[in-house]
């Protein structure tokens, strides 16, 4: 099974060990992990500040980058909620 790994900006910058641990865990369970290098922030910080117009380009980019993956794994509940519940 192939999964894409989405690492939120704060994990990338402040908690990279969480990203590596997520990768190891997925591989331990036999997942073929892809890491799309074009990924960026999901836009949650801007959306939380009320800047929804500025968030839209990030949402569009996220959907384009991850559209071909059946599964996307993200080690952040709030970023996952942003994508699943607030992109509409």
Phi, psi and omega in degrees: 000133177259132176233148174263138179259118175257115178256115179300159185301321182288330175291316179301317186273320189247335184228055183300335178299329178294319178298314179294321179294322178296316178301312180299319180296315178298316179294324178300327180267013172087010180284141170269112189261128174253144177235093179297116186287347179278354183297153180215193179301145178284344179100000183304316181301319179290319179298318178297332179273001178089007182267063186292328179296323179284341179282329185307313180301326178290321178295316179298317179296317179302311181297324178291316183294321187257004187297332184272001181260133178289326180233140173231127180249135180222125181275044178211116179297320183289323178289323176296318178296322178301313181291315187281327188251336190242356179290339179291000000 
